[in-house]
Amino acid sequence: MSLSVRFNNIVKDFGPVRVLHGVDFALKPGRVVGLLGENGAGKSTLMKILAGYERVTAGQLLIDGVPRHFADAREAEKLGISLIHQEFNLAEHLTIAQNIFLGHEKTRGLLLDREAMSREAATYLAQVGLDVDPDTRVSELIVAEKQLVEIAKALSRKARLLIMDEPTASLSPGETVRLFELMSRLKSEGVTIVYISHKLDEMEAHTDEVVVMRDGSFVTRAATADVDRRQMANLMVGRDVSDMFPPKKYVTPDAPALLRVTDLIVPGWVENLSFEVRAGEILGFAGLVGAGRTEAFEALLGLRKKSAGLVELEGRAVDIRDPRDAMELGFTYLSEDRKGKGLHVDLGLRENLTMMTLEKYAHPWLDLNAGRAALDKAIHDFGIRLRDRDCAARSLSGGNQQKLALAKYLHSNPRVIVLDEPTRGVDVGAKRDIYALIHRLAAEGRAVVVISSELIELIGLSHRVAVLHGGHLQAMLGPDQLTEENLIAHATNTHHS
């Protein structure tokens, strides 16, 4: 059942740029191996080579001792190697069942056996804990459900080696627990699992060993029991990261409320939500998937219909019909869906940065030099790491894409900033940079809202945390109440006063 894999001095070049430098280590069969490294460390490229999506420039990939050169992913799948992409590889216009069996369709005679595919898809969905009709179109699913469909698709391929790239980034705590139960079962059946994640608590709890990469090279491997989270982080970045969160600045009691929301109702999502964020304050929003956090702010920005609610910016009642209205009022929102709603990944960096404020650069013709100067400033101010200023946004690593998205949404100099999952899929080093940026924004006297599923992030960043459950504000927790236990208890409505 199990596969043995050896990377033998693997080198990979993209044009003149070398991204893997003689990577040499083996994957022990039937184990859960955590693959650690910052964005740009080469983890995903190495796994794409293993799964048949990329070819080596030099070196050998040995599967069960035999050198392999996969022409494509299907060849790797035939050997039982399956990669669950961080960026979903699903056909949105097809149903769940059609996606699961895409390229492996079941037939009855000359016709597709849709019933058989639906029936079998339902069993895979049950295994991953997704209670959705297999004939539902993928375009109708939320991000977390799409992630589970990707995992179900991999299960249908009868994988002997399963590569999971940030699989819990969009899952709720309950879905995450089910995923780890599934991983445990697969491991007991002899499946080797390569687990890529920036969530070091998951690495600590659910892997047998960790392999660390840095700058395209293998750094070390260790039994997970022998390294703690801080040691993992230090190995990844090559320095001590004990100071992840900057010290919180004190917010004076008389600081003005820059955003005040009263009795917001978003049909089907949010009931009578009231809160305020003051100048210099970072207000966290916690809650399970479906609690209404994102939907509340989409309604405030005019992206979703609200049926009631008073919104005041800097003490003045406002009527926001769309995000442009909001931007002109000094209110901006960075979506959790960085690639879908935050950036146009096929456009260049300058185009992305200046897209929302084009009128500043048109006199009436577009002033390209001013746009390039703005990009140079953003690269410096936001610490965006890149090889080429003229590249498309998609060529940046996840952390640098997020920094570009932040630069884009802050380019209009807003007073109230909402950041939805600002460090999702971002490595430890980039997280630290983004946390410092968030503190800088608050220190400049802006009001910052951070919606996050990472409790440690909310506790480390926020002055206060609003906890939503089922569309209701369950609690507003002050500095002395910010513990993981408190946040979980209120988010699951199991808190006892």
N, C-alpha and C positions, 0 to 999 in steps of 0.2 A: 504493500500500500504506500509506504513512505518513499519520498524521493530524497536522494542526497544531491546537494548542489555545491559546486566549488567555483568561486571566481578566481581565476588564475591570471594575476597580473593584468587586469582589465584596464584598457586605455580607451577613452572616447573623446574624439574631437568634433566640434561643430565648426566647420570652416577652420579659421586660424586659432580658435579658442579651444584649449584643452580643459574639459570639465571633469574627467576622471583620470587620475594619475596612478596607474599600476595598482589597482585595488585587488587585494589578495586575502580572501578568507573563505571559510566553508560554512554552510548552513547545516546544522545537525538535524536529521530527520525526526519528525514526530514531536517537535517542540515549538513553543511560541517564542519567537525571537523579536525583540524590540529593536527597531532600526532608528537610531537617534542622530540628529544633526540639524544645524540651522538651515534655513532656506538657502539654497545654493551650495549645500554641502555635497550634493551629487546622489542623494538617496533615491529620488524618483527616477533619475536617469539610469541608475544601476538596476532598479527593479523593472524598468521598461525594457532593458536588454534581456533580463531573465524572462520576461513575459512576451518577448517577440516583437515589441513595438519599435525597438532601436537595434542597430547592429554595432558590434564592437569595432573600434579602429585597430586595436591590437590586443593580444592576450587571448585567453580561451575561457569559454563557459563550459563546464563539465557537468553533465546530468547523469547520475549513477555511473560516474567514471568515464562516460563517453562524451567527446567534444561535440557540441551542438552549435549550429548556426541557423537560427530560426528565420525563415523568410518573412513570416508575419505572425500575428498573435494566434491565429487559428492553429498553426503548427505547434505552438507552445501549449495551447489548450488540449490538443490531442494527447500530449504527455501528462496532462493533469495540472498544468500551471495556469492559474487564473489571477488576474489583477483587477481589484476594485478601485477604480480611479477616484482621486479626490474631486476632480471636475467630472461631473456625471457624463457617462457615455451612453445616454439613452436617446431614443427617437421619440421626441415629445408628442408627435401626432399619432403614434401607435399606442395600443393598449398595453397594460402591464404584461399580460400573457404573451402578446406578440413580441415585446421587448425581451422577455425571458428566453424565448425560443428563436430569436432572430438569428438566422444562419444555421439553425438546428431544428427547423420546423418538422412537426410530426405530420405524416400524410396518411390518408386512407385511399389507396389506389392512386389516382392522379390528383386528388383534391386534398387541400389542407384539412387536417382533423382538428378543427377549432375547439370542439368540445373536449377532446383529450388534452389539448394544450391548456385550456382553461382549468380543467380538473387538476392537472398536475401542477400548474402554476399556483393553485390555491394551497397545495401541500407545502410548497416552498415558502409561500407567504406566511403560512402558519408557523413554520420553523423560525422565521425571523420576527414573529409577533406582529405582523401587519394585517389588520382586519379590514381589508378593502377588497371589493369585487375585482377579480383579475381582468375583467373586461373594461375597467375604467381606463380612460386615456391618461397617459403619463402627464400631459400638460395640466391636468386638473389636480395633481398632487402637490402637497407642500414639500419643501426641501427635505425635511426629515423622512417623509415617506419615500421620496425618490432614492435616498440613501439606502433604505431597506430593500427597495426593488433591486438595486445594484448587487446587494449581498445575496438576495434570492437568486438572481441571475447566475452568480458565481457558483452557488450551491447546485444549480441545475446542470452545471458542466462537470459535476463529479470531481471536483478539484482534489488533487493530492498535495498541492502546494498552493496556498492562498495568500495573496499579498493584499493587505488592507492599508490604504493610504488615507489617514485622518478619518476613520470611519465614524467616529462619534461626534464630529464637529457640529453636526446639526441635529443630533438625537437628544431626546428628553432623558432625564435620569432613569425612568422606567424602561425606555427602549435600550438605553445603554446597558442596563443590568441584563436584559434579555440577550443582547449581543455577546456579552462576556460568557453567559451560560452556554450559548451556541458555540463559541470558540472553545470552551472547555470540552464540550461534547465532541467536536471535530478533532481536537487534539487526542482525546481518548480513542478515537477511531484511526489514529495514525497520521492525520493530516498535519503537515508542517505549515505554520502560520508566520508570515513576516508582518509585523505590526509597526506601522509608521505613525507616530503621533507626537505632538508637542505637549501633550498632557502628561506630565511626568508622574502624577499620582496613578494614572492608568498603567504606565510602564511598570511602576513599582509593584502594583497589585496583581497584574495579569500576564506578565512575561516570565519566562524561565531564565533568559539571559538577554543582555543588551549588547548591541554592536554600535560603536560610535564612529561617525564619519565627520570630517571637517575639511573644507576647501577641496573636495574631490578626492580625498585620500582616506584610507582606513586608519583610524586612530587606535582603537582598542576594543576588546570584548571582555565581558565580565559576567559572572553569574549575578542575576538581579539581586539575590539575597546579600551580595557583598558590596553593593553600592546604594546609597540613599539618593533622594531627589536632588539635593544640592550638589553632590558629587557628579551626578548625571549632567546637570546644567553646566557645571564648570568644565567637564570634559568636552561638551558640545562647543562651547564658545572659547575655550582655552584661557579662561580667566574666572575670577570669583564673581558670582552674580548674586551675592547675598543681599545687595541693595537694589532689588528689583523695583520697589516702589519708593519714589521720593517722599520725604516727610510731608505730611499734610499741612497746608497753610491754614491758619485760624480764620474763620469767617465771622466777622463782627455781627452781633445780634441786630444792629440797625442797618445792615446791608440791604439795599432795595431789592425787591422781588423783580427780576427781569422777565420771568414767565410765571403767570398765575393761571391755573385752569380750574374751573368750578363746574361741578356736576356734568362732566362729559359723558355722553351716551353714544356708543357706536353699536348699532343694532347687531345682535348676535355675538358681540365680543366684549363690550365694556359697559358697565352700569355705574353712573353717578361717581365718576372719578374726579377727585379734587386734590390738587397739590400745588406747590410753588417752588421755584428754584431762584436762589438769590445770587447777586453779583459775587463772583469769587467762589461759588459753591459747586462741588461735583455731587450730583444726586444720582445714585444708582437705582436701577429698576431690576428686581429679581422676580422669578416666577417660572413655572414649568412651561414647556411648549404648549401653546394654546391658551395661556393665561390672559392674553390680550395686550401684552406690552407693546409689541410692534404695531398692532392694529390701532392702538390709542394714538400713537404718534403719526401714523399714516393719516389718520382722520384729522389731526391738528394741522397737518401740512396740506390738506385738501386732496390727498391721494385716495381717500376712502370716505364714504358718506357718514356724517354724524347727524344724529337726530336732535341733540341738545348739547349745551355746554357753552360757557362763557370763557373766551380766551383773551388774556390781557398781556401785552408786551410793554414792559417799562411803565406799567400803570395805566395803559390806554387800551380799551376794548378794541379788538381787531376782527375783521372778517377775512379769513384766508381761504381763497378758492382753489389755489394751486401752488406748487412749490415756488413759482416765480414771484407770486405775491409775498410768500413767506420770506424769500431771499431779500426782496426790496425792503421788508420790515426788519431785516437783521436776524432772521431765524432760519437755521439750516438743519438738514437731516441727512446723515450718511447711512444708507441702507445696509442691512446685514448681507445682502446679495451683491458682493463687490463686483463680480463680473457681469451680472444681469442688469443691475440698476446703478451701480456706482461708477463704472468706467465703460467706455467704448474700447474694448481691448484690441480691436484691429486698427484703431487710429493711433497716431503718434502721441508722445508725451505732451508736447506743446498744445496740440489740439484738445486733448483731454483737460489740461489745466485751465485753459482760457474759455472753454466751451460755454460756461454759465455766465461769463462776463464779457462777451464778445464786443459789446458796445464800447467798452474801454479801449479797444484796440482798432476800432474802425473810424477813420477820420476823412472821408467815408471809406477809403480803401483800407484793407487790413494791414496794420503795421506789424510785419513779421519780426522785425528787430526787437520791438517792445515785447512781443510774445516770447521770443527767445530769452530776453533778459529776465522776464518773469519766471521762465522755467529754470534758468540758472539760479535764481534766488530761491525757488522752491526746493531744488536739489540740495542746496546748501542748508536751508532752514529746516528741512524735514529729514535730512540725512538719507536721501534716496541714493542707493548704490546701483550703478549701471555701467555698462561697457560702452554704450553708444547713445548719445542724446537724440539721435534720429530714429531710434528703434520704435516698434509698435509696443503698446502697453502690455500686450500678452507675453512679451519676451522677458518681462521683469519677474523676479521671484514673488511669491505671495506677500511677503512682508513689505517689499518695495512697491508692489501694486497698491497695498493698503495705504502706504505713506503718500503715494500719488493721489489716491482718492481723497485722503484727508486734505492735501494741499488744494485740490480742486474745490472742495466744498468750503474751505476756509478762505478761498481767494477773494470772496466778496466781503470779507471782514465782518462776519456776523457777530452779534452780541449773545445770541442763544444758540447753542450747538448741541444736537442730539446725535450720539454715536451708537449705532445698533451693532452689537457684537464686533467691537473695533479690532480685536486681535484674533478672530476666528481663523484657524489655519496659518497662524503666524508663528515664527520660531522665537526662541527665548530672547535672543539679542534684539530682534525687531520689536518684541513686546516691550522690552525695557525702554526702547526709544519712544514708542507710542505712549507709554505711561508718563514719561518725562514731558512729552508734548501736551498731554491732557492737563497735567499740573501747570504747565506754562500758560495754557489758555485760561485756566481759572485764576492764576496769579495776576493775569492782565485785567481781571475784573469782569470776565465773561461768565455766563451761567452755562454749565456743562451737564448734560444728562448722558449717563452711560447705561445702556441696556446690555446685560451680559448673562450668559449661562454659567460662567465660571465664578464660583462663590469667592474664591481667594482674590480674584480680580476686583470684585465689588467691595470686599472688605478692605483691601489694600489701597484702593483709589478713593472711595466715596466718603463724604462727610456724613451723609445719611443714605439709607436705602429704603425705597418703597417696594413692598412685596405684594404682587398681585396673585390672586387665586380665582379662577373661574370668572374673570372680568371684574372682580371687586378688589378694592384696595384693602388688603388683609392687615397690613401693619406699616407704619412709618418708623423705622428703627434708627435711633440716634447712635452716636459714636460708642457709647458704653454697651450697646446691645448688639454690636456687629460681630456675631460668631456664626460659623458654619451651621451649628446645631439650630440656632434661632432662625436663620434664613430658610433652612430646609423645613423646619416645623411649620412656619407660616406659609411657605409656598405649597405645602401639601395639606394645609389646614388641619394639622395635628397638634398645634400649639395649645398648651394648657397654662392659663395664667396662674 
